[in-house]
Amino acid sequence: MKISVLAALLLAAAVLPAAAQSGPSLQEQMACRGDASKFCAEHIGKPPQMNACLRENKSKLSDSCRKVVESRGG
């Protein structure tokens, strides 16, 4: 259980890193967690590449993640 929680936190930290002055909220991170794993797993831990991957896959993202990506300029 501890490993899966740690993995989720690491994934969430990698999703949509700092834009402008503040990073994504936990709610935003969780909105994209599944999509990040599904479409961009190879970019976990690489924030710039993760952002680009999520933008490139925007049409495939869940509604909640798509809204986060769009709100952050994607």
C-alpha positions in Angstrom: 0.0 0.0 0.0 2.8 2.5 0.9 4.5 1.9 -2.4 1.3 2.6 -4.4 0.7 5.8 -2.4 4.3 6.9 -3.0 4.0 6.1 -6.7 0.8 8.1 -7.0 2.5 11.1 -5.3 5.5 10.9 -7.6 3.2 10.7 -10.6 1.1 13.6 -9.3 4.2 15.7 -8.8 5.3 15.0 -12.4 2.0 16.0 -13.9 1.7 19.6 -15.1 4.5 21.1 -13.1 4.9 24.8 -12.3 3.2 27.1 -14.7 4.0 30.8 -14.2 4.3 31.3 -10.4 2.5 28.3 -9.0 2.4 24.6 -9.6 -0.7 22.6 -10.2 -3.0 22.0 -7.2 -3.4 18.5 -5.9 -6.9 18.5 -7.5 -5.4 19.3 -10.9 -2.7 16.7 -10.5 -5.3 14.0 -9.6 -7.5 15.0 -12.5 -4.7 14.1 -14.9 -3.2 11.1 -13.0 -4.9 8.4 -15.0 -4.3 10.1 -18.3 -0.7 10.7 -17.6 -0.2 7.0 -16.8 -2.1 6.0 -19.9 -0.7 8.3 -22.5 2.6 9.7 -21.1 4.0 7.1 -18.7 7.5 7.4 -20.3 7.6 11.0 -19.3 6.9 10.5 -15.5 9.5 12.5 -13.6 10.2 14.8 -16.6 7.8 17.7 -16.2 8.5 19.6 -19.5 8.1 16.4 -21.5 4.9 15.4 -19.5 3.4 18.8 -20.3 4.1 18.5 -24.0 2.8 14.9 -24.0 -0.5 15.9 -22.3 -0.9 18.8 -24.8 -0.2 16.5 -27.7 -2.8 14.0 -26.5 -5.4 16.6 -25.5 -8.1 15.2 -27.7 -7.8 11.8 -25.9 -7.7 13.1 -22.3 -10.6 12.8 -19.9 -12.7 15.9 -19.6 -11.3 16.9 -16.2 -7.7 16.6 -17.4 -8.4 18.4 -20.7 -9.8 21.3 -18.6 -6.6 21.4 -16.5 -4.4 21.4 -19.6 -6.4 24.1 -21.3 -6.4 26.2 -18.1 -2.6 26.0 -18.1 -2.3 27.2 -21.7 -2.4 23.9 -23.5 
